[in-house]
């Protein structure tokens, strides 16, 4: 049996046979197509002449000179350098779409239409079964239609920054590009929904995915609170706005996070900690009372935890059915025994990355091939799609098939 962290020999995957043409760059779109490729879809990444710009978003860089930002979300894909600014490049794209199921792109709205590749007037007619997924900042129309979007800008605009941080820090960008990643997740879901519907209708469709909408969709429970009470949500730091205790506390050895999701759980929590009187205190007997009296509850729990070994305590709490855990740094989380057991770190030669969180019993997915070098598969992809050697040589000679990145 392979050891945790090693690459496990994979089957064909749940999406084997699915062909995806990937015209995306940066993060939201590439994250979506990586999810599909993890589970067997053939993803052909068509990169512009300068390449996906996140190849340069470092340090750190790998031995091929590609930045971690690119390496982290482009495994299992085939790279083809293609200049869509040239008519011949667009003809190559159309030939590649002849046997494709999905096209994913994140050009500025209007770009595909300007090139004569719009969904409504060209792609839908020529490829009626094609699923065309566009990832953009705000969509093509509306007051902000067509404007560019980046993760942190959208975190600011949809309200996510306003509920992150503390009263003292003010609005704070989340440390992970949550809007981009969520957009990749929602886009993969949209594509799979469209593919499922295609089984009934035989027809493809257009998926209009935006950072704006996907960022808004992450506002639970703050949006739900606002709709019900009309009060502007504010940053609360670590504590939950609707539950208590649900926060971070200091122990002798480390910070820990504990959560009590309902009143019976709180009673069990108090019994475990020898705080039975707290469970009977009217200030803390119900969740509503605990939320109102959160400062007093926090003070009492900090005092209780002060002399504990947080790692040992949270292990005992988990074993007792009480949600709790130490606050780990990223390197500590990567080295944790359960991380390795769940194969959430994967290795292929000199490539190390995160594993897939989607665990399927019969058709497991995961990393199969390293992230590609620029145009690593250009000739082989075209050859497999019926391009002759003479055609491939001509495309390379004319700069349509781009063999080296143009700086």
C-alpha positions in Angstrom: 0.0 0.0 0.0 1.3 3.5 -0.9 2.3 5.6 2.1 0.2 8.7 2.9 1.4 11.6 0.7 2.6 9.4 -2.1 0.7 9.5 -5.5 -1.7 6.6 -5.6 -2.3 4.9 -8.9 -5.5 6.3 -10.1 -8.2 4.8 -12.3 -9.8 6.7 -15.2 -11.9 9.0 -12.9 -15.6 9.8 -12.7 -15.2 12.4 -15.6 -13.2 10.1 -17.9 -14.0 10.9 -21.5 -15.0 14.5 -20.8 -13.1 16.9 -23.0 -12.5 20.5 -21.8 -10.9 23.4 -23.6 -9.5 25.7 -21.0 -9.0 29.4 -22.0 -8.7 30.6 -18.4 -5.9 32.3 -16.5 -5.0 33.3 -13.0 -7.2 31.5 -10.4 -11.0 31.2 -10.6 -11.1 29.5 -14.0 -8.0 27.4 -13.5 -9.3 26.2 -10.2 -12.5 25.0 -11.9 -10.7 23.1 -14.6 -8.3 21.6 -12.1 -11.3 20.1 -10.2 -12.5 18.6 -13.5 -9.1 17.3 -14.4 -8.6 15.7 -11.0 -11.5 13.4 -11.8 -10.5 12.3 -15.2 -11.5 15.1 -17.6 -9.0 15.8 -20.4 -8.2 19.5 -19.9 -6.4 21.3 -22.7 -5.1 24.6 -21.4 -4.7 27.1 -24.3 -2.3 29.7 -23.1 -1.8 33.1 -24.7 1.6 33.9 -26.2 2.8 35.4 -22.9 1.5 32.4 -21.0 -0.8 32.4 -17.9 0.6 35.4 -16.0 0.6 33.6 -12.7 3.5 31.6 -13.9 5.4 34.8 -12.8 3.5 35.3 -9.5 6.4 34.4 -7.3 8.7 33.7 -5.6 8.8 30.8 -4.9 9.5 29.2 -8.3 10.0 25.6 -9.3 12.9 24.2 -11.3 11.1 25.1 -14.6 10.8 28.8 -13.5 7.0 28.6 -12.8 5.6 30.2 -9.7 3.8 28.3 -6.9 0.7 30.2 -7.8 0.5 28.5 -11.2 1.8 25.2 -10.0 -0.9 25.0 -7.3 -3.9 25.0 -9.6 -2.8 23.5 -13.0 -1.9 19.9 -12.4 -3.3 17.2 -14.7 -3.6 19.7 -17.6 -2.1 19.8 -21.1 -0.6 23.2 -22.2 -0.8 24.6 -25.7 0.6 28.0 -26.5 -1.9 29.6 -29.0 -2.2 33.1 -30.3 -6.0 33.7 -30.6 -5.2 37.2 -31.9 -4.4 35.6 -35.3 -7.2 34.3 -37.5 -5.4 31.0 -37.8 -5.3 30.7 -34.0 -9.0 31.0 -33.8 -9.4 28.4 -36.5 -7.3 26.0 -34.4 -9.6 26.7 -31.4 -12.7 25.9 -33.5 -11.1 22.6 -34.7 -10.3 21.7 -31.1 -13.9 22.4 -30.1 -15.3 19.9 -32.6 -14.9 17.0 -30.1 -15.0 19.1 -26.9 -17.8 19.0 -24.3 -16.9 22.1 -22.4 -15.3 25.5 -23.1 -14.2 27.5 -20.0 -12.8 31.0 -20.5 -12.4 34.2 -18.4 -11.7 36.8 -21.0 -13.2 40.3 -20.5 -16.8 40.1 -21.7 -17.0 40.9 -25.3 -13.6 39.5 -26.3 -14.9 36.2 -27.7 -17.6 38.1 -29.5 -15.0 40.5 -31.0 -13.1 37.5 -32.3 -16.2 36.0 -33.9 -16.4 33.3 -31.3 -19.5 34.4 -29.3 -21.7 31.8 -27.9 -25.1 33.0 -29.1 -24.2 33.7 -32.7 -21.4 31.2 -33.4 -20.6 28.5 -30.9 -24.2 27.5 -30.1 -25.0 27.1 -33.8 -21.8 25.3 -34.7 -21.5 23.1 -31.5 -25.0 22.6 -30.2 -23.9 20.2 -27.4 -21.1 22.5 -26.1 -21.2 23.8 -22.5 -19.7 27.3 -22.6 -18.7 28.6 -19.1 -17.6 32.2 -18.9 -16.0 33.4 -15.6 -15.9 37.2 -15.3 -15.8 39.9 -12.7 -19.3 41.3 -13.1 -20.9 39.8 -16.1 -21.5 41.4 -19.5 -24.3 43.8 -18.6 -25.7 45.8 -15.7 -24.2 48.9 -14.1 -20.8 47.2 -13.7 -21.0 44.9 -16.7 -17.8 44.3 -18.5 -15.6 45.8 -15.8 -12.5 43.8 -14.7 -12.6 42.0 -11.3 -9.9 40.7 -9.0 -10.5 38.7 -5.8 -9.6 41.3 -3.2 -11.5 44.0 -5.0 -14.6 41.8 -5.0 -14.1 40.9 -1.3 -14.3 44.6 -0.7 -17.3 45.2 -2.9 -19.6 42.4 -1.8 -19.1 43.0 1.9 -16.8 40.1 2.8 -14.0 42.4 4.0 -16.4 44.3 6.2 -17.2 41.2 8.2 -13.6 40.0 8.4 -11.1 41.3 11.0 -12.0 43.0 14.2 -13.5 46.3 15.4 -10.0 47.6 15.8 -8.5 46.3 12.5 -11.4 47.4 10.4 -12.3 45.7 7.1 -9.7 43.1 6.3 -8.9 41.0 3.3 -9.3 37.3 3.9 -5.9 35.6 3.8 -7.0 33.1 1.1 -8.5 34.3 -2.3 -11.8 33.0 -1.2 -13.9 34.7 -4.0 -11.7 33.3 -6.8 -11.7 29.8 -5.3 -15.5 29.9 -4.6 -16.1 31.0 -8.2 -14.0 28.0 -9.4 -16.1 25.7 -7.2 -19.5 27.2 -8.3 -18.3 27.1 -11.9 -17.5 23.4 -11.7 -20.9 22.7 -10.2 -22.6 24.8 -13.0 -20.8 22.8 -15.6 -21.7 19.5 -14.1 -25.4 20.6 -13.8 -25.3 21.6 -17.5 -23.8 18.3 -18.5 -26.5 16.4 -16.5 -29.2 18.4 -18.2 -27.6 17.7 -21.6 -28.3 14.0 -21.0 -32.0 14.8 -21.2 -32.1 17.5 -23.8 -29.1 16.8 -26.0 -28.3 20.5 -25.9 -25.5 22.5 -24.4 -25.9 25.9 -22.7 -24.0 29.0 -21.5 -22.9 29.3 -17.9 -22.6 33.0 -16.8 -20.4 32.9 -13.7 -19.1 36.0 -12.0 -16.9 36.8 -9.1 -19.5 39.3 -7.9 -22.3 36.7 -7.6 -20.1 34.0 -6.2 -18.7 36.4 -3.6 -22.2 37.5 -2.6 -23.2 33.8 -2.2 -20.6 33.5 0.6 -22.3 36.0 2.9 -24.2 33.5 5.1 -25.1 34.0 7.9 -24.5 37.8 7.7 -26.9 38.4 4.8 -29.6 36.3 6.5 -29.1 38.2 9.8 -29.4 41.5 7.9 -32.5 40.5 6.0 -34.2 39.5 9.3 -33.1 42.3 11.7 -32.1 45.1 9.3 -28.8 45.7 11.3 -25.6 46.2 9.4 -23.3 43.2 10.1 -19.9 44.1 11.6 -16.6 42.4 11.9 -16.5 40.2 15.1 -13.1 38.7 14.8 -13.0 35.0 15.7 -16.4 34.8 17.6 -19.4 33.6 15.6 -22.2 36.2 15.3 -24.9 33.7 16.1 -23.3 31.1 18.4 -21.4 31.0 21.7 -19.0 29.6 22.6 -17.6 29.5 19.0 -14.3 31.2 19.2 -10.6 31.1 19.8 -9.1 30.8 23.3 -5.6 30.8 24.8 -4.1 27.8 26.6 -0.7 27.3 28.2 0.8 25.8 25.0 -1.2 27.1 22.1 -4.4 28.8 20.9 -7.4 26.6 20.4 -10.8 26.9 18.8 -13.9 25.4 20.4 -17.5 25.3 19.2 -20.8 24.4 21.0 -23.5 24.3 18.4 -26.6 24.0 20.7 -27.6 24.0 24.3 -27.2 20.2 24.9 -23.7 20.5 23.4 -22.9 23.4 25.8 -24.1 21.4 28.8 -21.8 18.5 27.7 -19.0 21.0 27.1 -19.4 22.4 30.6 -19.6 18.9 32.2 -16.3 17.9 30.5 -14.6 21.0 31.8 -16.0 20.7 35.3 -18.0 23.8 34.8 -21.5 22.5 35.6 -22.5 25.7 37.4 -21.9 27.7 34.3 -24.4 25.5 32.4 -27.0 26.5 35.0 -26.1 30.2 35.1 -29.1 32.1 33.5 -26.5 34.3 31.6 -25.3 31.1 29.8 -28.1 28.6 29.9 -29.3 29.2 26.4 -27.5 30.1 23.2 -29.3 33.5 23.0 -28.2 34.4 26.5 -24.6 33.3 25.8 -24.5 35.5 22.6 -25.7 38.5 24.6 -23.3 37.8 27.5 -20.4 36.7 25.3 -17.7 38.9 27.1 -18.4 37.3 30.5 -18.5 33.8 28.9 -15.1 34.5 27.1 -13.5 35.7 30.3 -14.6 32.6 32.2 -13.4 30.2 29.5 -10.1 31.9 29.1 -9.5 31.5 32.8 -10.4 27.8 32.6 -8.1 27.1 29.7 -5.1 29.1 30.9 -3.2 26.2 32.4 -4.1 23.5 29.9 -2.0 21.9 27.2 -4.1 22.9 24.2 -3.0 20.1 21.9 -3.8 17.4 24.5 -7.0 19.1 25.7 -8.5 19.4 22.2 -7.6 15.8 21.5 -9.5 14.7 24.6 -12.4 17.0 23.7 -12.7 15.5 20.2 -12.6 12.0 21.6 -15.5 13.1 23.9 -17.5 14.3 20.9 -16.8 18.0 21.5 -15.7 20.1 18.4 -12.3 21.6 19.2 -8.9 21.9 17.7 -5.5 23.6 18.1 -4.9 26.7 15.9 -2.2 25.4 13.6 0.1 27.2 11.2 0.1 26.1 7.5 3.3 24.1 7.8 1.9 22.3 10.9 -1.3 21.5 9.2 0.5 20.0 6.2 2.6 17.8 8.5 -0.4 16.6 10.6 -1.0 12.9 10.7 -4.6 13.1 9.6 -3.6 15.3 6.6 -1.3 12.6 5.4 -3.8 9.9 6.2 -6.5 11.6 4.1 -3.9 12.1 1.3 -4.4 15.8 1.2 -0.7 16.2 0.3 0.3 14.6 -2.9 3.7 14.0 -4.6 4.7 13.4 -8.2 8.4 13.5 -8.6 9.6 16.9 -7.5 6.0 18.2 -7.5 4.2 18.5 -4.2 0.7 19.9 -3.9 -2.6 19.6 -2.2 -4.7 16.5 -2.8 -8.3 16.5 -3.9 -11.0 16.7 -1.2 -13.5 14.8 -3.3 -13.2 11.2 -2.3 -15.2 8.7 -4.5 -15.2 5.0 -3.7 -15.1 3.5 -7.2 -13.7 6.3 -9.3 -11.1 8.1 -7.1 -9.5 11.3 -8.4 -6.4 13.2 -7.6 -3.1 14.4 -9.1 -2.0 12.3 -12.0 0.5 14.5 -13.8 2.6 17.5 -12.9 1.5 21.1 -13.9 2.6 21.5 -17.5 5.5 23.7 -18.8 4.3 26.3 -21.3 3.3 24.6 -24.6 4.5 21.3 -23.3 1.8 19.5 -25.2 1.3 21.8 -28.2 2.3 19.4 -31.0 0.9 16.3 -29.4 -2.5 17.8 -28.7 -2.8 19.1 -32.3 -1.6 15.8 -33.7 -4.2 13.9 -31.7 -6.9 16.2 -33.1 -6.0 15.4 -36.7 -3.5 18.1 -37.5 -0.8 17.0 -39.9 2.9 17.4 -39.3 3.0 20.0 -42.1 0.1 22.0 -40.5 1.8 21.9 -37.1 5.1 23.1 -38.5 3.3 25.9 -40.4 1.5 27.0 -37.2 4.7 27.1 -35.3 6.5 28.9 -38.1 3.8 31.6 -38.3 3.7 32.1 -34.5 0.2 30.7 -34.1 1.4 27.7 -32.1 3.6 29.6 -29.6 6.6 27.4 -28.6 8.2 29.8 -26.1 6.6 32.5 -24.0 6.7 36.0 -25.4 7.9 38.3 -22.7 
